[in-house]
Amino acid sequence: PRHPAAARQLCKIMGFEVDGSVADYLEVGRHIPFVRFTLAT
């Protein structure tokens, strides 16, 4: 991640434990729900 300390802290707040590897952050990303907002046209 671009900001590893912030990424670790965010994961900790959300209840995830990460080892700092890219694969670990990708795995966490698979469990976080995201919502995309788009403008109605």
PQR file with spaces between the fields and no chain letter, atoms N, CA, C, O and H, PARSE charges and radii, in Angstrom:
ATOM       1  N    PRO     1       0.823   -1.212    0.000 -0.5600 1.5000
ATOM       2  CA   PRO     1       0.000    0.000    0.000  0.2800 2.0000
ATOM       3  C    PRO     1       0.859    1.265    0.000  0.5500 1.7000
ATOM       4  O    PRO     1       2.012    1.258    0.430 -0.5500 1.4000
ATOM       5  N    ARG     2       0.280    2.312   -0.478 -0.4000 1.5000
ATOM       6  CA   ARG     2       0.998    3.583   -0.548 -0.0000 2.0000
ATOM       7  C    ARG     2       1.268    4.133    0.847  0.5500 1.7000
ATOM       8  O    ARG     2       2.296    4.770    1.076 -0.5500 1.4000
ATOM       9  H    ARG     2      -0.657    2.317   -0.828  0.4000 1.0000
ATOM      10  N    HIS     3       0.348    3.891    1.781 -0.4000 1.5000
ATOM      11  CA   HIS     3       0.479    4.362    3.163 -0.0000 2.0000
ATOM      12  C    HIS     3       0.328    3.156    4.093  0.5500 1.7000
ATOM      13  O    HIS     3      -0.760    2.912    4.615 -0.5500 1.4000
ATOM      14  H    HIS     3      -0.487    3.374    1.595  0.4000 1.0000
ATOM      15  N    PRO     4       1.410    2.401    4.305 -0.5600 1.5000
ATOM      16  CA   PRO     4       1.305    1.141    5.051  0.2800 2.0000
ATOM      17  C    PRO     4       0.830    1.298    6.491  0.5500 1.7000
ATOM      18  O    PRO     4       0.070    0.459    6.974 -0.5500 1.4000
ATOM      19  N    ALA     5       1.252    2.341    7.183 -0.4000 1.5000
ATOM      20  CA   ALA     5       0.820    2.520    8.574 -0.0000 2.0000
ATOM      21  C    ALA     5      -0.684    2.781    8.635  0.5500 1.7000
ATOM      22  O    ALA     5      -1.376    2.232    9.493 -0.5500 1.4000
ATOM      23  H    ALA     5       1.869    3.023    6.790  0.4000 1.0000
ATOM      24  N    ALA     6      -1.186    3.609    7.736 -0.4000 1.5000
ATOM      25  CA   ALA     6      -2.622    3.896    7.699 -0.0000 2.0000
ATOM      26  C    ALA     6      -3.408    2.647    7.305  0.5500 1.7000
ATOM      27  O    ALA     6      -4.482    2.388    7.849 -0.5500 1.4000
ATOM      28  H    ALA     6      -0.624    4.055    7.039  0.4000 1.0000
ATOM      29  N    ALA     7      -2.877    1.880    6.367 -0.4000 1.5000
ATOM      30  CA   ALA     7      -3.556    0.650    5.940 -0.0000 2.0000
ATOM      31  C    ALA     7      -3.638   -0.349    7.087  0.5500 1.7000
ATOM      32  O    ALA     7      -4.684   -0.963    7.297 -0.5500 1.4000
ATOM      33  H    ALA     7      -2.005    2.090    5.925  0.4000 1.0000
ATOM      34  N    ARG     8      -2.549   -0.519    7.831 -0.4000 1.5000
ATOM      35  CA   ARG     8      -2.557   -1.429    8.985 -0.0000 2.0000
ATOM      36  C    ARG     8      -3.555   -0.968   10.032  0.5500 1.7000
ATOM      37  O    ARG     8      -4.310   -1.777   10.573 -0.5500 1.4000
ATOM      38  H    ARG     8      -1.699   -0.020    7.661  0.4000 1.0000
ATOM      39  N    GLN     9      -3.565    0.332   10.323 -0.4000 1.5000
ATOM      40  CA   GLN     9      -4.472    0.873   11.334 -0.0000 2.0000
ATOM      41  C    GLN     9      -5.927    0.708   10.909  0.5500 1.7000
ATOM      42  O    GLN     9      -6.767    0.335   11.728 -0.5500 1.4000
ATOM      43  H    GLN     9      -2.952    0.989    9.883  0.4000 1.0000
ATOM      44  N    LEU    10      -6.235    0.978    9.655 -0.4000 1.5000
ATOM      45  CA   LEU    10      -7.599    0.822    9.158 -0.0000 2.0000
ATOM      46  C    LEU    10      -8.044   -0.632    9.257  0.5500 1.7000
ATOM      47  O    LEU    10      -9.171   -0.915    9.665 -0.5500 1.4000
ATOM      48  H    LEU    10      -5.552    1.281    8.990  0.4000 1.0000
ATOM      49  N    CYS    11      -7.167   -1.546    8.886 -0.4000 1.5000
ATOM      50  CA   CYS    11      -7.500   -2.973    8.995 -0.0000 2.0000
ATOM      51  C    CYS    11      -7.752   -3.352   10.447  0.5500 1.7000
ATOM      52  O    CYS    11      -8.683   -4.100   10.747 -0.5500 1.4000
ATOM      53  H    CYS    11      -6.252   -1.316    8.554  0.4000 1.0000
ATOM      54  N    LYS    12      -6.932   -2.839   11.338 -0.4000 1.5000
ATOM      55  CA   LYS    12      -7.093   -3.136   12.766 -0.0000 2.0000
ATOM      56  C    LYS    12      -8.432   -2.615   13.278  0.5500 1.7000
ATOM      57  O    LYS    12      -9.132   -3.324   14.002 -0.5500 1.4000
ATOM      58  H    LYS    12      -6.176   -2.231   11.094  0.4000 1.0000
ATOM      59  N    ILE    13      -8.796   -1.395   12.914 -0.4000 1.5000
ATOM      60  CA   ILE    13     -10.068   -0.801   13.335 -0.0000 2.0000
ATOM      61  C    ILE    13     -11.239   -1.640   12.835  0.5500 1.7000
ATOM      62  O    ILE    13     -12.248   -1.789   13.524 -0.5500 1.4000
ATOM      63  H    ILE    13      -8.228   -0.820   12.326  0.4000 1.0000
ATOM      64  N    MET    14     -11.093   -2.189   11.623 -0.4000 1.5000
ATOM      65  CA   MET    14     -12.166   -2.975   11.019 -0.0000 2.0000
ATOM      66  C    MET    14     -12.155   -4.433   11.466  0.5500 1.7000
ATOM      67  O    MET    14     -13.004   -5.218   11.046 -0.5500 1.4000
ATOM      68  H    MET    14     -10.273   -2.068   11.063  0.4000 1.0000
ATOM      69  N    GLY    15     -11.193   -4.799   12.320 -0.4000 1.5000
ATOM      70  CA   GLY    15     -11.163   -6.149   12.872 -0.0000 2.0000
ATOM      71  C    GLY    15     -10.377   -7.163   12.069  0.5500 1.7000
ATOM      72  O    GLY    15     -10.537   -8.367   12.271 -0.5500 1.4000
ATOM      73  H    GLY    15     -10.503   -4.160   12.662  0.4000 1.0000
ATOM      74  N    PHE    16      -9.530   -6.701   11.162 -0.4000 1.5000
ATOM      75  CA   PHE    16      -8.706   -7.603   10.357 -0.0000 2.0000
ATOM      76  C    PHE    16      -7.269   -7.562   10.855  0.5500 1.7000
ATOM      77  O    PHE    16      -6.782   -6.518   11.292 -0.5500 1.4000
ATOM      78  H    PHE    16      -9.401   -5.723   10.998  0.4000 1.0000
ATOM      79  N    GLU    17      -6.594   -8.704   10.787 -0.4000 1.5000
ATOM      80  CA   GLU    17      -5.168   -8.763   11.085 -0.0000 2.0000
ATOM      81  C    GLU    17      -4.429   -8.966    9.774  0.5500 1.7000
ATOM      82  O    GLU    17      -4.771   -9.859    8.999 -0.5500 1.4000
ATOM      83  H    GLU    17      -6.989   -9.551   10.433  0.4000 1.0000
ATOM      84  N    VAL    18      -3.424   -8.149    9.522 -0.4000 1.5000
ATOM      85  CA   VAL    18      -2.646   -8.267    8.292 -0.0000 2.0000
ATOM      86  C    VAL    18      -1.174   -8.425    8.635  0.5500 1.7000
ATOM      87  O    VAL    18      -0.697   -7.931    9.657 -0.5500 1.4000
ATOM      88  H    VAL    18      -3.146   -7.423   10.151  0.4000 1.0000
ATOM      89  N    ASP    19      -0.457   -9.133    7.747 -0.4000 1.5000
ATOM      90  CA   ASP    19       0.978   -9.313    7.952 -0.0000 2.0000
ATOM      91  C    ASP    19       1.802   -8.307    7.150  0.5500 1.7000
ATOM      92  O    ASP    19       3.030   -8.304    7.229 -0.5500 1.4000
ATOM      93  H    ASP    19      -0.843   -9.534    6.916  0.4000 1.0000
ATOM      94  N    GLY    20       1.124   -7.454    6.380 -0.4000 1.5000
ATOM      95  CA   GLY    20       1.817   -6.431    5.609 -0.0000 2.0000
ATOM      96  C    GLY    20       2.081   -6.810    4.163  0.5500 1.7000
ATOM      97  O    GLY    20       2.561   -5.986    3.385 -0.5500 1.4000
ATOM      98  H    GLY    20       0.126   -7.457    6.316  0.4000 1.0000
ATOM      99  N    SER    21       1.771   -8.049    3.794 -0.4000 1.5000
ATOM     100  CA   SER    21       2.007   -8.464    2.407 -0.0000 2.0000
ATOM     101  C    SER    21       0.874   -7.974    1.507  0.5500 1.7000
ATOM     102  O    SER    21      -0.252   -7.751    1.953 -0.5500 1.4000
ATOM     103  H    SER    21       1.381   -8.718    4.426  0.4000 1.0000
ATOM     104  N    VAL    22       1.206   -7.815    0.237 -0.4000 1.5000
ATOM     105  CA   VAL    22       0.199   -7.390   -0.734 -0.0000 2.0000
ATOM     106  C    VAL    22      -0.941   -8.403   -0.779  0.5500 1.7000
ATOM     107  O    VAL    22      -2.112   -8.028   -0.842 -0.5500 1.4000
ATOM     108  H    VAL    22       2.121   -7.995   -0.125  0.4000 1.0000
ATOM     109  N    ALA    23      -0.592   -9.682   -0.745 -0.4000 1.5000
ATOM     110  CA   ALA    23      -1.612  -10.734   -0.789 -0.0000 2.0000
ATOM     111  C    ALA    23      -2.571  -10.623    0.392  0.5500 1.7000
ATOM     112  O    ALA    23      -3.771  -10.853    0.240 -0.5500 1.4000
ATOM     113  H    ALA    23       0.359   -9.986   -0.693  0.4000 1.0000
ATOM     114  N    ASP    24      -2.055  -10.278    1.550 -0.4000 1.5000
ATOM     115  CA   ASP    24      -2.902  -10.150    2.738 -0.0000 2.0000
ATOM     116  C    ASP    24      -3.871   -8.979    2.596  0.5500 1.7000
ATOM     117  O    ASP    24      -5.042   -9.097    2.957 -0.5500 1.4000
ATOM     118  H    ASP    24      -1.081  -10.092    1.672  0.4000 1.0000
ATOM     119  N    TYR    25      -3.391   -7.849    2.072 -0.4000 1.5000
ATOM     120  CA   TYR    25      -4.280   -6.703    1.864 -0.0000 2.0000
ATOM     121  C    TYR    25      -5.327   -7.006    0.793  0.5500 1.7000
ATOM     122  O    TYR    25      -6.471   -6.566    0.908 -0.5500 1.4000
ATOM     123  H    TYR    25      -2.440   -7.753    1.779  0.4000 1.0000
ATOM     124  N    LEU    26      -4.952   -7.747   -0.237 -0.4000 1.5000
ATOM     125  CA   LEU    26      -5.930   -8.138   -1.257 -0.0000 2.0000
ATOM     126  C    LEU    26      -7.009   -9.030   -0.661  0.5500 1.7000
ATOM     127  O    LEU    26      -8.183   -8.903   -1.009 -0.5500 1.4000
ATOM     128  H    LEU    26      -4.023   -8.105   -0.330  0.4000 1.0000
ATOM     129  N    GLU    27      -6.622   -9.922    0.225 -0.4000 1.5000
ATOM     130  CA   GLU    27      -7.595  -10.802    0.878 -0.0000 2.0000
ATOM     131  C    GLU    27      -8.557   -9.993    1.746  0.5500 1.7000
ATOM     132  O    GLU    27      -9.760  -10.255    1.742 -0.5500 1.4000
ATOM     133  H    GLU    27      -5.669  -10.025    0.508  0.4000 1.0000
ATOM     134  N    VAL    28      -8.046   -9.024    2.482 -0.4000 1.5000
ATOM     135  CA   VAL    28      -8.913   -8.153    3.284 -0.0000 2.0000
ATOM     136  C    VAL    28      -9.879   -7.411    2.361  0.5500 1.7000
ATOM     137  O    VAL    28     -11.062   -7.275    2.675 -0.5500 1.4000
ATOM     138  H    VAL    28      -7.068   -8.812    2.485  0.4000 1.0000
ATOM     139  N    GLY    29      -9.376   -6.936    1.229 -0.4000 1.5000
ATOM     140  CA   GLY    29     -10.213   -6.213    0.276 -0.0000 2.0000
ATOM     141  C    GLY    29     -11.374   -7.035   -0.252  0.5500 1.7000
ATOM     142  O    GLY    29     -12.411   -6.483   -0.620 -0.5500 1.4000
ATOM     143  H    GLY    29      -8.416   -7.047    0.974  0.4000 1.0000
ATOM     144  N    ARG    30     -11.210   -8.334   -0.291 -0.4000 1.5000
ATOM     145  CA   ARG    30     -12.293   -9.209   -0.760 -0.0000 2.0000
ATOM     146  C    ARG    30     -13.428   -9.301    0.256  0.5500 1.7000
ATOM     147  O    ARG    30     -14.533   -9.723   -0.086 -0.5500 1.4000
ATOM     148  H    ARG    30     -10.368   -8.782    0.008  0.4000 1.0000
ATOM     149  N    HIS    31     -13.168   -8.912    1.490 -0.4000 1.5000
ATOM     150  CA   HIS    31     -14.172   -9.023    2.547 -0.0000 2.0000
ATOM     151  C    HIS    31     -14.804   -7.684    2.932  0.5500 1.7000
ATOM     152  O    HIS    31     -15.681   -7.637    3.795 -0.5500 1.4000
ATOM     153  H    HIS    31     -12.271   -8.569    1.768  0.4000 1.0000
ATOM     154  N    ILE    32     -14.364   -6.607    2.300 -0.4000 1.5000
ATOM     155  CA   ILE    32     -14.895   -5.278    2.615 -0.0000 2.0000
ATOM     156  C    ILE    32     -15.936   -4.905    1.557  0.5500 1.7000
ATOM     157  O    ILE    32     -15.613   -4.842    0.370 -0.5500 1.4000
ATOM     158  H    ILE    32     -13.652   -6.645    1.600  0.4000 1.0000
ATOM     159  N    PRO    33     -17.176   -4.660    1.974 -0.5600 1.5000
ATOM     160  CA   PRO    33     -18.187   -4.264    0.984  0.2800 2.0000
ATOM     161  C    PRO    33     -17.955   -2.823    0.508  0.5500 1.7000
ATOM     162  O    PRO    33     -17.680   -1.930    1.308 -0.5500 1.4000
ATOM     163  N    PHE    34     -18.069   -2.624   -0.771 -0.4000 1.5000
ATOM     164  CA   PHE    34     -17.908   -1.295   -1.351 -0.0000 2.0000
ATOM     165  C    PHE    34     -19.189   -0.906   -2.073  0.5500 1.7000
ATOM     166  O    PHE    34     -19.907   -1.762   -2.589 -0.5500 1.4000
ATOM     167  H    PHE    34     -18.292   -3.350   -1.421  0.4000 1.0000
ATOM     168  N    VAL    35     -19.464    0.371   -2.104 -0.4000 1.5000
ATOM     169  CA   VAL    35     -20.619    0.899   -2.819 -0.0000 2.0000
ATOM     170  C    VAL    35     -20.095    1.938   -3.803  0.5500 1.7000
ATOM     171  O    VAL    35     -19.267    2.780   -3.456 -0.5500 1.4000
ATOM     172  H    VAL    35     -18.881    1.066   -1.684  0.4000 1.0000
ATOM     173  N    ARG    36     -20.584    1.865   -5.017 -0.4000 1.5000
ATOM     174  CA   ARG    36     -20.183    2.836   -6.025 -0.0000 2.0000
ATOM     175  C    ARG    36     -21.369    3.728   -6.349  0.5500 1.7000
ATOM     176  O    ARG    36     -22.449    3.242   -6.684 -0.5500 1.4000
ATOM     177  H    ARG    36     -21.257    1.181   -5.299  0.4000 1.0000
ATOM     178  N    PHE    37     -21.164    5.031   -6.250 -0.4000 1.5000
ATOM     179  CA   PHE    37     -22.204    6.000   -6.570 -0.0000 2.0000
ATOM     180  C    PHE    37     -21.913    6.591   -7.946  0.5500 1.7000
ATOM     181  O    PHE    37     -20.777    6.961   -8.243 -0.5500 1.4000
ATOM     182  H    PHE    37     -20.286    5.426   -5.978  0.4000 1.0000
ATOM     183  N    THR    38     -22.936    6.677   -8.774 -0.4000 1.5000
ATOM     184  CA   THR    38     -22.795    7.305  -10.085 -0.0000 2.0000
ATOM     185  C    THR    38     -23.917    8.316  -10.266  0.5500 1.7000
ATOM     186  O    THR    38     -24.982    8.200   -9.660 -0.5500 1.4000
ATOM     187  H    THR    38     -23.859    6.377   -8.532  0.4000 1.0000
ATOM     188  N    LEU    39     -23.663    9.293  -11.097 -0.4000 1.5000
ATOM     189  CA   LEU    39     -24.676   10.303  -11.382 -0.0000 2.0000
ATOM     190  C    LEU    39     -25.717    9.732  -12.331  0.5500 1.7000
ATOM     191  O    LEU    39     -25.386    9.047  -13.298 -0.5500 1.4000
ATOM     192  H    LEU    39     -22.798    9.388  -11.588  0.4000 1.0000
ATOM     193  N    ALA    40     -26.963   10.020  -12.044 -0.4000 1.5000
ATOM     194  CA   ALA    40     -28.045    9.605  -12.940 -0.0000 2.0000
ATOM     195  C    ALA    40     -28.051   10.534  -14.143  0.5500 1.7000
ATOM     196  O    ALA    40     -27.898   11.747  -13.994 -0.5500 1.4000
ATOM     197  H    ALA    40     -27.232   10.576  -11.258  0.4000 1.0000
ATOM     198  N    THR    41     -28.223    9.978  -15.321 -0.4000 1.5000
ATOM     199  CA   THR    41     -28.231   10.831  -16.526 -0.0000 2.0000
ATOM     200  C    THR    41     -29.589   10.835  -17.180  0.5500 1.7000
ATOM     201  O    THR    41     -29.780   11.496  -18.201 -0.5500 1.4000
ATOM     202  H    THR    41     -28.347    8.993  -15.442  0.4000 1.0000
